[in-house]
């Protein structure tokens, strides 16, 4: 029962708002020591777990890369591009990105884009430039709305697109859960039923984007 002290450490750590990583490390040491492990053995367990799952941390290489390209001015260049393409407004731009995001997610390419990889450095600045290219002056509040709509577009595309891919974790989780209840279901059937939902989600969010675009244009005309 003493090993459950690690759970208490997690609860207390989050309650006092300590750094989550620090809380996890403390909880691991509490659990390991309560189980009779030495501090060195706990560290060895950390090292083994990191070594066996190190491919997961490869994604963290995206963060410094994005930082470098942002420092080099990719956001400014993306915005300037849209200022030159005056025929493209924010609605069609984000609808095109929604189609791309949902289509690639349906193929299992969920990491090809995302909030860090594409929204912050490229898509959000392009959306801002699309609004400004039509005469809209963005104050801070309006700029945040444009960024939020760009981020929401990525979320909708990913969430409703990835379930079409047969080997995605959510599909396999549902298949496994139903199997425990004695219901045998082929993953491809769940994926096929996800297609109508994805289409409806695309149409609804595309309509939201067009209304958002119309409101921005109306504000610019006023």
N, CA, C and O of each residue as an XYZ file, in Angstrom:
888
protein
N       0.814     -1.214      0.000
C       0.000      0.000      0.000
C       0.848      1.265      0.000
O       0.394      2.319     -0.444
N       2.087      1.161      0.500
C       2.936      2.349      0.557
C       3.277      2.880     -0.839
O       3.575      4.063     -1.003
N       3.232      2.011     -1.825
C       3.528      2.470     -3.185
C       2.493      3.469     -3.695
O       2.750      4.222     -4.635
N       1.312      3.464     -3.058
C       0.266      4.417     -3.455
C       0.591      5.839     -3.012
O      -0.117      6.779     -3.373
N       1.657      5.999     -2.233
C       2.065      7.347     -1.850
C       2.451      8.185     -3.063
O       2.390      9.414     -3.026
N       2.845      7.510     -4.131
C       3.161      8.230     -5.364
C       1.949      8.952     -5.920
O       2.064     10.058     -6.447
N       0.771      8.317     -5.801
C      -0.469      8.960     -6.246
C      -0.743     10.197     -5.401
O      -1.134     11.242     -5.921
N      -0.534     10.069     -4.080
C      -0.729     11.213     -3.190
C       0.229     12.347     -3.543
O      -0.136     13.521     -3.472
N       1.460     11.987     -3.923
C       2.437     13.006     -4.316
C       1.975     13.755     -5.562
O       2.158     14.968     -5.670
N       1.375     13.022     -6.503
C       0.847     13.666     -7.708
C      -0.280     14.634     -7.356
O      -0.310     15.764     -7.843
N      -1.205     14.186     -6.511
C      -2.340     15.029     -6.122
C      -1.861     16.292     -5.416
O      -2.306     17.395     -5.732
N      -0.954     16.124     -4.460
C      -0.457     17.273     -3.706
C       0.335     18.206     -4.614
O       0.193     19.427     -4.540
N       1.170     17.622     -5.469
C       1.978     18.445     -6.367
C       1.149     19.295     -7.299
O       1.452     20.469     -7.508
N       0.095     18.710     -7.868
C      -0.768     19.487     -8.754
C      -1.613     20.482     -7.962
O      -1.936     21.561     -8.460
N      -1.969     20.119     -6.733
C      -2.786     21.022     -5.909
C      -2.024     22.304     -5.581
O      -2.609     23.386     -5.550
N      -0.719     22.181     -5.337
C       0.084     23.367     -5.023
C       0.706     23.965     -6.285
O       1.501     24.901     -6.205
N       0.343     23.422     -7.449
C       0.724     23.958     -8.759
C       2.236     23.952     -8.977
O       2.815     24.936     -9.436
N       2.853     22.839     -8.641
C       4.258     22.678     -8.961
C       4.410     22.349    -10.445
O       3.430     22.023    -11.115
N       5.618     22.434    -10.946
C       5.889     22.072    -12.328
C       5.487     20.609    -12.560
O       5.915     19.735    -11.807
N       4.671     20.326    -13.590
C       4.198     18.948    -13.809
C       5.334     17.932    -13.939
O       5.235     16.820    -13.420
N       6.408     18.311    -14.628
C       7.526     17.377    -14.786
C       8.165     17.071    -13.436
O       8.525     15.929    -13.153
N       8.302     18.104    -12.606
C       8.865     17.908    -11.272
C       7.958     17.007    -10.438
O       8.445     16.157     -9.692
N       6.651     17.186    -10.558
C       5.688     16.370     -9.808
C       5.821     14.899    -10.202
O       5.825     14.018     -9.342
N       5.931     14.642    -11.501
C       6.046     13.255    -11.983
C       7.325     12.611    -11.462
O       7.318     11.454    -11.041
N       8.425     13.365    -11.493
C       9.703     12.817    -11.014
C       9.631     12.513     -9.524
O      10.068     11.453     -9.078
N       9.073     13.455     -8.750
C       8.948     13.244     -7.307
C       8.069     12.028     -7.019
O       8.408     11.196     -6.178
N       6.937     11.931     -7.723
C       6.029     10.804     -7.513
C       6.713      9.483     -7.852
O       6.504      8.480     -7.170
N       7.529      9.479     -8.904
C       8.238      8.258     -9.276
C       9.230      7.848     -8.197
O       9.342      6.668     -7.864
N       9.945      8.819     -7.655
C      10.901      8.504     -6.588
C      10.173      8.040     -5.327
O      10.627      7.110     -4.661
N       9.058      8.671     -4.995
C       8.291      8.262     -3.816
C       7.818      6.825     -3.971
O       7.940      6.018     -3.049
N       7.274      6.511     -5.148
C       6.789      5.156     -5.399
C       7.931      4.148     -5.378
O       7.808      3.078     -4.782
N       9.041      4.489     -6.030
C      10.179      3.568     -6.076
C      10.782      3.307     -4.708
O      11.075      2.163     -4.363
N      10.971      4.379     -3.917
C      11.536      4.209     -2.581
C      10.593      3.427     -1.678
O      11.035      2.614     -0.865
N       9.270      3.678     -1.823
C       8.294      2.941     -1.019
C       8.275      1.467     -1.384
O       7.932      0.620     -0.560
N       8.647      1.163     -2.628
C       8.678     -0.228     -3.071
C       9.994     -0.913     -2.729
O      10.193     -2.085     -3.051
N      10.893     -0.178     -2.074
C      12.158     -0.766     -1.671
C      13.291     -0.599     -2.664
O      14.348     -1.210     -2.507
N      13.085      0.216     -3.677
C      14.128      0.464     -4.664
C      15.088      1.536     -4.152
O      14.698      2.412     -3.380
N      16.321      1.460     -4.580
C      17.293      2.493     -4.228
C      17.138      3.673     -5.188
O      16.580      3.508     -6.273
N      17.623      4.864     -4.809
C      17.561      6.011     -5.745
C      18.212      5.719     -7.080
O      17.719      6.149     -8.122
N      19.326      4.985     -7.057
C      19.995      4.639     -8.308
C      19.115      3.743     -9.173
O      19.075      3.896    -10.394
N      18.414      2.812     -8.541
C      17.526      1.925     -9.296
C      16.385      2.706     -9.939
O      15.964      2.404    -11.056
N      15.889      3.715     -9.218
C      14.827      4.551     -9.788
C      15.346      5.297    -11.005
O      14.667      5.375    -12.028
N      16.555      5.849    -10.893
C      17.147      6.554    -12.034
C      17.368      5.608    -13.209
O      17.171      5.984    -14.364
N      17.778      4.379    -12.907
C      17.962      3.394    -13.977
C      16.646      3.095    -14.673
O      16.603      2.907    -15.889
N      15.564      3.052    -13.887
C      14.245      2.805    -14.486
C      13.844      3.957    -15.404
O      13.275      3.740    -16.474
N      14.149      5.194    -14.972
C      13.881      6.363    -15.823
C      14.673      6.253    -17.130
O      14.132      6.453    -18.218
N      15.965      5.931    -16.999
C      16.813      5.831    -18.180
C      16.362      4.747    -19.135
O      16.383      4.944    -20.350
N      15.954      3.603    -18.603
C      15.485      2.514    -19.451
C      14.211      2.896    -20.191
O      14.066      2.621    -21.383
N      13.276      3.542    -19.463
C      12.018      3.948    -20.096
C      12.272      4.981    -21.196
O      11.653      4.931    -22.259
N      13.194      5.922    -20.931
C      13.504      6.938    -21.944
C      14.158      6.306    -23.153
O      13.850      6.662    -24.291
N      15.063      5.367    -22.910
C      15.786      4.732    -24.017
C      14.845      3.910    -24.887
O      15.002      3.871    -26.108
N      13.863      3.250    -24.266
C      12.961      2.397    -25.022
C      11.918      3.207    -25.796
O      11.358      2.716    -26.776
N      11.656      4.437    -25.365
C      10.639      5.259    -26.037
C      11.232      6.546    -26.582
O      10.528      7.549    -26.693
N      12.507      6.536    -26.922
C      13.173      7.767    -27.340
C      12.643      8.303    -28.659
O      12.775      9.492    -28.945
N      12.033      7.419    -29.476
C      11.489      7.903    -30.738
C      10.352      8.898    -30.510
O      10.090      9.757    -31.352
N       9.677      8.774    -29.360
C       8.594      9.704    -29.062
C       9.125     11.118    -28.935
O       8.460     12.074    -29.334
N      10.333     11.257    -28.374
C      10.900     12.589    -28.144
C      11.456     13.209    -29.407
O      11.872     14.368    -29.380
N      11.481     12.479    -30.518
C      11.953     13.066    -31.768
C      11.085     14.258    -32.166
O      11.564     15.212    -32.779
N       9.790     14.187    -31.806
C       8.881     15.292    -32.136
C       9.316     16.598    -31.504
O       9.009     17.671    -32.026
N      10.035     16.524    -30.372
C      10.483     17.750    -29.713
C      11.496     18.515    -30.547
O      11.732     19.697    -30.296
N      12.099     17.863    -31.536
C      13.026     18.557    -32.417
C      12.310     19.606    -33.262
O      12.939     20.524    -33.788
N      10.983     19.461    -33.387
C      10.212     20.443    -34.150
C      10.263     21.807    -33.472
O      10.304     22.835    -34.149
N      10.261     21.823    -32.137
C      10.189     23.092    -31.413
C      11.374     24.011    -31.709
O      11.157     25.164    -32.081
N      12.636     23.541    -31.557
C      13.739     24.442    -31.899
C      13.761     24.818    -33.371
O      14.170     25.925    -33.722
N      13.316     23.891    -34.256
C      13.289     24.207    -35.680
C      12.314     25.344    -35.964
O      12.629     26.270    -36.712
N      11.118     25.266    -35.356
C      10.129     26.322    -35.533
C      10.660     27.638    -34.976
O      10.448     28.698    -35.564
N      11.358     27.566    -33.830
C      11.937     28.779    -33.257
C      12.936     29.432    -34.190
O      12.982     30.657    -34.301
N      13.737     28.614    -34.862
C      14.744     29.147    -35.790
C      14.090     29.819    -36.992
O      14.482     30.918    -37.383
N      13.090     29.154    -37.581
C      12.455     29.733    -38.773
C      11.624     30.963    -38.416
O      11.491     31.872    -39.236
N      11.062     31.007    -37.203
C      10.349     32.204    -36.790
C      11.317     33.364    -36.598
O      11.015     34.504    -36.954
N      12.473     33.066    -36.037
C      13.484     34.109    -35.863
C      13.964     34.633    -37.215
O      14.332     35.800    -37.348
N      13.954     33.752    -38.214
C      14.373     34.152    -39.555
C      13.280     34.923    -40.296
O      13.515     35.430    -41.393
N      12.086     35.012    -39.702
C      11.036     35.853    -40.283
C       9.987     35.138    -41.097
O       9.390     35.743    -41.988
N       9.736     33.850    -40.818
C       8.756     33.129    -41.627
C       7.337     33.680    -41.445
O       6.550     33.685    -42.392
N       7.006     34.148    -40.220
C       5.675     34.705    -40.003
C       5.467     35.971    -40.838
O       4.416     36.154    -41.453
N       6.466     36.828    -40.850
C       6.369     38.069    -41.615
C       6.259     37.780    -43.109
O       5.497     38.444    -43.813
N       7.013     36.793    -43.599
C       6.962     36.445    -45.013
C       5.609     35.849    -45.392
O       5.081     36.123    -46.470
N       5.047     35.024    -44.490
C       3.724     34.444    -44.759
C       2.667     35.540    -44.846
O       1.783     35.491    -45.701
N       2.762     36.527    -43.959
C       1.797     37.631    -43.971
C       1.966     38.480    -45.233
O       0.975     38.886    -45.840
N       3.209     38.750    -45.631
C       3.460     39.537    -46.838
C       2.937     38.831    -48.082
O       2.455     39.476    -49.013
N       3.033     37.505    -48.094
C       2.524     36.743    -49.233
C       1.036     36.979    -49.411
O       0.568     37.196    -50.529
N       0.289     36.939    -48.316
C      -1.153     37.131    -48.402
C      -1.502     38.577    -48.733
O      -2.524     38.829    -49.371
N      -0.680     39.522    -48.316
C      -0.929     40.923    -48.666
C      -0.780     41.140    -50.172
O      -1.417     42.026    -50.742
N       0.072     40.321    -50.818
C       0.216     40.415    -52.269
C      -0.909     39.688    -52.996
O      -1.307     40.085    -54.092
N      -1.425     38.609    -52.377
C      -2.522     37.847    -52.997
C      -3.854     38.414    -52.516
O      -4.530     37.819    -51.677
N      -4.212     39.552    -53.048
C      -5.406     40.247    -52.557
C      -6.709     39.544    -52.925
O      -7.760     39.871    -52.374
N      -6.657     38.593    -53.838
C      -7.877     37.899    -54.223
C      -8.285     36.799    -53.264
O      -9.375     36.240    -53.390
N      -7.423     36.478    -52.301
C      -7.713     35.396    -51.355
C      -8.110     36.003    -50.019
O      -7.361     36.792    -49.442
N      -9.289     35.633    -49.526
C      -9.742     36.114    -48.223
C      -9.558     35.015    -47.183
O      -9.215     33.882    -47.519
N      -9.788     35.358    -45.918
C      -9.480     34.445    -44.821
C     -10.353     33.188    -44.849
O      -9.893     32.111    -44.472
N     -11.604     33.314    -45.291
C     -12.498     32.158    -45.313
C     -12.018     31.047    -46.234
O     -11.776     29.931    -45.775
N     -11.874     31.334    -47.543
C     -11.373     30.294    -48.459
C      -9.987     29.775    -48.087
O      -9.692     28.597    -48.290
N      -9.137     30.644    -47.545
C      -7.802     30.200    -47.136
C      -7.887     29.117    -46.072
O      -7.244     28.073    -46.189
N      -8.674     29.362    -45.041
C      -8.777     28.380    -43.958
C      -9.583     27.157    -44.378
O      -9.355     26.067    -43.853
N     -10.510     27.310    -45.302
C     -11.242     26.147    -45.815
C     -10.284     25.231    -46.579
O     -10.363     24.008    -46.462
N      -9.387     25.822    -47.356
C      -8.394     25.015    -48.076
C      -7.496     24.279    -47.091
O      -7.164     23.112    -47.299
N      -7.103     24.962    -46.014
C      -6.271     24.296    -45.018
C      -7.059     23.200    -44.311
O      -6.503     22.143    -44.008
N      -8.346     23.431    -44.042
C      -9.188     22.419    -43.404
C      -9.254     21.165    -44.276
O      -9.160     20.048    -43.767
N      -9.415     21.349    -45.580
C      -9.468     20.205    -46.496
C      -8.146     19.447    -46.486
O      -8.129     18.217    -46.463
N      -7.035     20.191    -46.503
C      -5.718     19.567    -46.456
C      -5.523     18.804    -45.151
O      -5.051     17.667    -45.158
N      -5.886     19.429    -44.028
C      -5.658     18.808    -42.722
C      -6.515     17.567    -42.541
O      -6.050     16.553    -42.018
N      -7.758     17.648    -42.971
C      -8.649     16.502    -42.815
C      -8.246     15.369    -43.746
O      -8.317     14.198    -43.373
N      -7.824     15.714    -44.958
C      -7.426     14.683    -45.916
C      -6.169     13.953    -45.494
O      -6.107     12.726    -45.572
N      -5.159     14.696    -45.045
C      -3.913     14.048    -44.613
C      -4.118     13.252    -43.328
O      -3.498     12.203    -43.147
N      -4.974     13.734    -42.439
C      -5.262     12.985    -41.211
C      -5.971     11.681    -41.521
O      -5.740     10.670    -40.859
N      -6.841     11.702    -42.535
C      -7.542     10.475    -42.937
C      -6.582      9.438    -43.486
O      -6.891      8.247    -43.496
N      -5.419      9.880    -43.944
C      -4.394      8.958    -44.442
C      -3.404      8.561    -43.357
O      -2.442      7.842    -43.626
N      -3.633      9.024    -42.137
C      -2.756      8.688    -41.022
C      -1.606      9.655    -40.830
O      -0.776      9.452    -39.944
N      -1.534     10.710    -41.643
C      -0.436     11.685    -41.549
C      -0.824     12.799    -40.572
O      -0.945     13.962    -40.956
N      -1.012     12.428    -39.323
C      -1.493     13.398    -38.339
C      -0.422     14.386    -37.910
O      -0.743     15.478    -37.441
N       0.839     14.023    -38.061
C       1.931     14.896    -37.608
C       2.491     15.768    -38.715
O       3.456     16.499    -38.495
N       1.902     15.704    -39.903
C       2.413     16.489    -41.010
C       2.118     17.968    -40.827
O       2.765     18.815    -41.442
N       1.143     18.280    -39.983
C       0.788     19.665    -39.668
C       0.323     19.703    -38.217
O       0.223     18.665    -37.562
N       0.043     20.883    -37.728
C      -0.391     20.994    -36.334
C      -0.233     22.409    -35.827
O       0.194     23.299    -36.561
N      -0.581     22.613    -34.568
C      -0.518     23.954    -33.985
C       0.908     24.504    -34.023
O       1.117     25.672    -34.353
N       1.879     23.669    -33.687
C       3.267     24.120    -33.649
C       3.891     24.152    -35.033
O       4.582     25.107    -35.386
N       3.648     23.101    -35.825
C       4.327     22.962    -37.101
C       3.818     23.914    -38.161
O       4.607     24.410    -38.965
N       2.507     24.187    -38.188
C       1.958     24.951    -39.307
C       1.098     26.150    -38.895
O       1.160     27.199    -39.537
N       0.300     26.010    -37.837
C      -0.612     27.095    -37.497
C       0.141     28.338    -37.030
O      -0.013     29.409    -37.616
N       0.951     28.206    -35.984
C       1.645     29.373    -35.437
C       2.608     30.025    -36.438
O       2.556     31.243    -36.609
N       3.487     29.260    -37.109
C       4.457     29.930    -37.972
C       3.933     30.337    -39.351
O       4.471     31.265    -39.955
N       2.890     29.659    -39.867
C       2.503     29.895    -41.261
C       1.028     30.279    -41.417
O       0.720     31.360    -41.919
N       0.114     29.397    -40.986
C      -1.301     29.568    -41.312
C      -1.903     30.786    -40.614
O      -2.598     31.576    -41.252
N      -1.648     30.950    -39.314
C      -2.203     32.095    -38.600
C      -1.711     33.427    -39.171
O      -2.528     34.323    -39.384
N      -0.400     33.594    -39.428
C       0.033     34.842    -40.068
C      -0.585     35.049    -41.454
O      -0.903     36.177    -41.830
N      -0.755     33.959    -42.213
C      -1.401     34.085    -43.524
C      -2.847     34.528    -43.372
O      -3.339     35.331    -44.165
N      -3.535     34.004    -42.351
C      -4.921     34.412    -42.109
C      -4.989     35.894    -41.739
O      -5.872     36.612    -42.208
N      -4.062     36.351    -40.902
C      -4.020     37.767    -40.557
C      -3.769     38.611    -41.803
O      -4.420     39.635    -42.010
N      -2.817     38.172    -42.632
C      -2.531     38.909    -43.856
C      -3.711     38.927    -44.807
O      -3.928     39.918    -45.505
N      -4.487     37.830    -44.847
C      -5.658     37.776    -45.722
C      -6.704     38.797    -45.297
O      -7.350     39.414    -46.144
N      -6.875     38.977    -43.996
C      -7.828     39.979    -43.503
C      -7.324     41.382    -43.820
O      -8.079     42.232    -44.291
N      -6.049     41.612    -43.559
C      -5.488     42.944    -43.777
C      -5.419     43.301    -45.255
O      -5.483     44.479    -45.609
N      -5.289     42.303    -46.124
C      -5.215     42.578    -47.559
C      -6.519     43.105    -48.123
O      -6.536     43.691    -49.205
N      -7.614     42.903    -47.398
C      -8.914     43.403    -47.831
C      -9.306     44.669    -47.068
O     -10.484     45.009    -46.962
N      -8.313     45.343    -46.550
C      -8.574     46.630    -45.907
C      -8.948     46.555    -44.451
O      -9.324     47.567    -43.859
N      -8.856     45.386    -43.858
C      -9.211     45.259    -42.453
C      -8.037     45.606    -41.550
O      -6.941     45.067    -41.707
N      -8.266     46.484    -40.630
C      -7.236     46.809    -39.646
C      -7.527     45.995    -38.391
O      -8.628     46.055    -37.844
N      -6.550     45.246    -37.947
C      -6.743     44.321    -36.837
C      -6.227     44.935    -35.548
O      -5.047     45.267    -35.433
N      -7.135     45.086    -34.564
C      -6.659     45.410    -33.224
C      -6.268     44.106    -32.536
O      -6.399     43.029    -33.117
N      -5.795     44.204    -31.318
C      -5.287     43.001    -30.661
C      -6.372     41.952    -30.470
O      -6.129     40.762    -30.673
N      -7.570     42.385    -30.080
C      -8.670     41.434    -29.855
C      -9.055     40.729    -31.149
O      -9.269     39.517    -31.161
N      -9.141     41.487    -32.235
C      -9.519     40.895    -33.519
C      -8.420     39.966    -34.037
O      -8.705     38.936    -34.647
N      -7.185     40.332    -33.793
C      -6.067     39.491    -34.214
C      -6.115     38.143    -33.498
O      -5.831     37.103    -34.094
N      -6.475     38.172    -32.223
C      -6.589     36.925    -31.466
C      -7.736     36.068    -31.984
O      -7.646     34.840    -31.965
N      -8.812     36.698    -32.447
C      -9.931     35.938    -33.017
C      -9.500     35.224    -34.295
O      -9.869     34.072    -34.524
N      -8.727     35.904    -35.118
C      -8.247     35.278    -36.354
C      -7.329     34.103    -36.032
O      -7.433     33.045    -36.653
N      -6.438     34.285    -35.070
C      -5.553     33.195    -34.664
C      -6.351     32.028    -34.087
O      -6.049     30.866    -34.358
N      -7.370     32.345    -33.290
C      -8.183     31.289    -32.683
C      -8.939     30.497    -33.745
O      -9.073     29.279    -33.632
N      -9.434     31.184    -34.778
C     -10.153     30.470    -35.838
C      -9.202     29.590    -36.636
O      -9.581     28.499    -37.061
N      -7.970     30.048    -36.845
C      -6.985     29.219    -37.529
C      -6.668     27.974    -36.710
O      -6.577     26.874    -37.255
N      -6.498     28.147    -35.394
C      -6.219     27.009    -34.511
C      -7.410     26.051    -34.474
O      -7.227     24.834    -34.481
N      -8.629     26.597    -34.434
C      -9.822     25.748    -34.412
C      -9.949     24.938    -35.698
O     -10.394     23.791    -35.677
N      -9.556     25.541    -36.812
C      -9.609     24.832    -38.092
C      -8.713     23.603    -38.078
O      -9.091     22.540    -38.570
N      -7.516     23.760    -37.505
C      -6.614     22.615    -37.393
C      -7.212     21.537    -36.497
O      -7.138     20.351    -36.818
N      -7.802     21.940    -35.379
C      -8.387     20.964    -34.447
C      -9.517     20.176    -35.096
O      -9.592     18.956    -34.953
N     -10.396     20.878    -35.812
C     -11.534     20.204    -36.458
C     -11.036     19.236    -37.528
O     -11.503     18.100    -37.613
N     -10.090     19.691    -38.341
C      -9.580     18.832    -39.397
C      -8.924     17.574    -38.858
O      -9.136     16.480    -39.383
N      -8.120     17.732    -37.802
C      -7.438     16.575    -37.207
C      -8.426     15.642    -36.519
O      -8.396     14.431    -36.738
N      -9.298     16.202    -35.690
C     -10.188     15.388    -34.863
C     -11.133     14.525    -35.705
O     -11.334     13.346    -35.415
N     -11.708     15.126    -36.747
C     -12.689     14.380    -37.538
C     -12.063     13.674    -38.734
O     -12.727     12.884    -39.405
N     -10.792     13.953    -39.004
C     -10.130     13.268    -40.106
C      -9.408     12.008    -39.675
O      -9.394     11.018    -40.406
N      -8.799     12.036    -38.475
C      -7.968     10.910    -38.064
C      -8.769      9.634    -37.831
O      -8.228      8.537    -37.962
N     -10.055      9.761    -37.485
C     -10.852      8.556    -37.241
C     -11.144      7.770    -38.509
O     -11.589      6.624    -38.445
N     -10.898      8.381    -39.656
C     -11.090      7.648    -40.908
C      -9.951      6.665    -41.133
O     -10.117      5.652    -41.812
N      -8.783      6.976    -40.553
C      -7.628      6.091    -40.704
C      -7.817      4.862    -39.822
O      -8.062      4.989    -38.622
N      -7.706      3.690    -40.402
C      -8.077      2.458    -39.719
C      -7.145      2.116    -38.555
O      -7.557      1.432    -37.619
N      -5.908      2.578    -38.600
C      -4.938      2.187    -37.567
C      -4.693      3.282    -36.534
O      -3.691      3.245    -35.820
N      -5.595      4.250    -36.450
C      -5.409      5.320    -35.465
C      -5.772      4.806    -34.073
O      -6.567      3.876    -33.934
N      -5.185      5.415    -33.052
C      -5.374      4.919    -31.688
C      -6.822      4.914    -31.223
O      -7.245      3.991    -30.528
N      -7.595      5.947    -31.604
C      -8.984      6.022    -31.140
C      -9.818      4.867    -31.694
O     -10.657      4.308    -30.987
N      -9.588      4.513    -32.954
C     -10.321      3.395    -33.554
C      -9.952      2.088    -32.870
O     -10.829      1.290    -32.539
N      -8.667      1.867    -32.657
C      -8.223      0.631    -32.015
C      -8.711      0.553    -30.574
O      -9.017     -0.530    -30.075
N      -8.785      1.710    -29.902
C      -9.297      1.720    -28.533
C     -10.758      1.304    -28.488
O     -11.155      0.523    -27.622
N     -11.560      1.815    -29.407
C     -12.980      1.457    -29.443
C     -13.166     -0.016    -29.783
O     -14.024     -0.691    -29.215
N     -12.348     -0.512    -30.722
C     -12.437     -1.934    -31.086
C     -12.084     -2.801    -29.887
O     -12.756     -3.797    -29.620
N     -11.036     -2.429    -29.166
C     -10.637     -3.199    -27.984
C     -11.675     -3.151    -26.883
O     -11.942     -4.159    -26.229
N     -12.270     -1.963    -26.673
C     -13.283     -1.835    -25.634
C     -14.516     -2.670    -25.960
O     -15.060     -3.346    -25.087
N     -14.954     -2.623    -27.207
C     -16.119     -3.423    -27.603
C     -15.816     -4.914    -27.502
O     -16.695     -5.714    -27.181
N     -14.564     -5.281    -27.779
C     -14.192     -6.697    -27.693
C     -14.304     -7.208    -26.258
O     -14.677     -8.361    -26.043
N     -13.986     -6.365    -25.276
C     -14.115     -6.777    -23.881
C     -15.572     -6.994    -23.492
O     -15.868     -7.727    -22.548
N     -16.480     -6.354    -24.223
C     -17.910     -6.530    -23.967
C     -18.510     -7.639    -24.828
O     -19.726     -7.832    -24.854
N     -17.640     -8.365    -25.533
C     -18.120     -9.465    -26.355
C     -18.618     -9.062    -27.720
O     -19.262     -9.857    -28.406
N     -18.331     -7.840    -28.127
C     -18.765     -7.344    -29.439
C     -17.553     -7.301    -30.364
O     -16.652     -6.484    -30.174
N     -17.533     -8.170    -31.352
C     -16.425     -8.227    -32.295
C     -16.740     -7.346    -33.492
O     -17.766     -7.499    -34.154
N     -15.826     -6.419    -33.748
C     -16.062     -5.448    -34.813
C     -14.767     -5.224    -35.576
O     -13.699     -5.074    -34.983
N     -14.875     -5.204    -36.890
C     -13.711     -4.944    -37.731
C     -13.405     -3.446    -37.698
O     -14.322     -2.642    -37.866
N     -12.140     -3.040    -37.487
C     -11.804     -1.605    -37.445
C     -12.229     -0.843    -38.689
O     -12.551      0.342    -38.604
N     -12.235     -1.502    -39.844
C     -12.586     -0.814    -41.079
C     -14.027     -0.316    -41.049
O     -14.350      0.687    -41.686
N     -14.899     -1.012    -40.311
C     -16.297     -0.597    -40.222
C     -16.427      0.721    -39.463
O     -17.196      1.595    -39.862
N     -15.675      0.867    -38.366
C     -15.688      2.129    -37.630
C     -15.119      3.258    -38.485
O     -15.624      4.380    -38.459
N     -14.076      2.957    -39.235
C     -13.477      3.982    -40.090
C     -14.451      4.452    -41.161
O     -14.533      5.645    -41.450
N     -15.184      3.520    -41.746
C     -16.146      3.885    -42.783
C     -17.266      4.751    -42.215
O     -17.719      5.692    -42.866
N     -17.712      4.432    -41.001
C     -18.770      5.221    -40.392
C     -18.274      6.595    -39.941
O     -19.077      7.483    -39.655
N     -16.967      6.767    -39.877
C     -16.420      8.079    -39.525
C     -16.444      9.047    -40.706
O     -16.330     10.258    -40.520
N     -16.590      8.517    -41.912
C     -16.567      9.372    -43.102
C     -17.748     10.350    -43.132
O     -17.521     11.541    -43.346
N     -19.008      9.906    -42.926
C     -20.115     10.877    -42.921
C     -19.940     11.951    -41.852
O     -20.243     13.121    -42.090
N     -19.455     11.561    -40.682
C     -19.228     12.540    -39.625
C     -18.191     13.571    -40.045
O     -18.355     14.764    -39.789
N     -17.122     13.111    -40.691
C     -16.077     14.019    -41.150
C     -16.607     14.986    -42.205
O     -16.242     16.161    -42.214
N     -17.464     14.493    -43.090
C     -18.039     15.356    -44.126
C     -18.921     16.430    -43.502
O     -18.844     17.601    -43.872
N     -19.751     16.025    -42.561
C     -20.627     16.992    -41.885
C     -19.795     18.023    -41.120
O     -20.094     19.216    -41.153
N     -18.755     17.559    -40.434
C     -17.887     18.478    -39.692
C     -17.225     19.470    -40.641
O     -17.108     20.653    -40.323
N     -16.790     18.990    -41.808
C     -16.172     19.881    -42.787
C     -17.161     20.944    -43.255
O     -16.822     22.126    -43.316
N     -18.373     20.531    -43.582
C     -19.374     21.479    -44.079
C     -19.744     22.511    -43.015
O     -19.872     23.699    -43.310
N     -19.914     22.049    -41.782
C     -20.288     22.977    -40.710
C     -19.179     23.993    -40.433
O     -19.439     25.188    -40.289
N     -17.944     23.503    -40.362
C     -16.861     24.437    -40.063
C     -16.573     25.343    -41.259
O     -16.205     26.505    -41.085
N     -16.738     24.820    -42.462
C     -16.577     25.673    -43.645
C     -17.602     26.799    -43.631
O     -17.287     27.934    -43.987
N     -18.834     26.484    -43.219
C     -19.862     27.526    -43.101
C     -19.472     28.558    -42.042
O     -19.668     29.758    -42.240
N     -18.924     28.096    -40.926
C     -18.448     29.014    -39.887
C     -17.357     29.933    -40.433
O     -17.339     31.129    -40.142
N     -16.462     29.371    -41.218
C     -15.365     30.161    -41.772
C     -15.871     31.202    -42.768
O     -15.352     32.318    -42.812
N     -16.874     30.851    -43.563
C     -17.433     31.813    -44.503
C     -18.150     32.945    -43.764
O     -18.047     34.108    -44.155
N     -18.870     32.604    -42.703
C     -19.526     33.640    -41.895
C     -18.489     34.528    -41.205
O     -18.665     35.741    -41.097
N     -17.409     33.900    -40.742
C     -16.323     34.648    -40.122
C     -15.692     35.604    -41.137
O     -15.386     36.753    -40.819
N     -15.505     35.117    -42.345
C     -14.936     35.945    -43.409
C     -15.863     37.111    -43.728
O     -15.410     38.244    -43.892
N     -17.165     36.833    -43.816
C     -18.126     37.895    -44.142
C     -18.142     38.969    -43.062
O     -18.245     40.159    -43.358
N     -18.040     38.539    -41.811
C     -18.019     39.507    -40.706
C     -16.777     40.379    -40.773
O     -16.850     41.575    -40.492
N     -15.619     39.794    -41.147
C     -14.386     40.573    -41.256
C     -14.504     41.571    -42.408
O     -14.062     42.714    -42.283
N     -15.092     41.152    -43.524
C     -15.254     42.042    -44.661
C     -16.216     43.179    -44.321
O     -15.988     44.330    -44.694
N     -17.290     42.846    -43.611
C     -18.262     43.858    -43.230
C     -17.624     44.889    -42.296
O     -17.883     46.088    -42.396
N     -16.785     44.389    -41.386
C     -16.097     45.305    -40.476
C     -15.126     46.203    -41.226
O     -14.949     47.365    -40.862
N     -14.486     45.667    -42.284
C     -13.543     46.464    -43.063
C     -14.278     47.533    -43.870
O     -13.799     48.655    -44.029
N     -15.471     47.149    -44.384
C     -16.256     48.110    -45.173
C     -16.786     49.234    -44.301
O     -16.904     50.377    -44.743
N     -17.110     48.891    -43.030
C     -17.618     49.919    -42.126
C     -16.513     50.915    -41.762
O     -16.756     51.856    -41.006
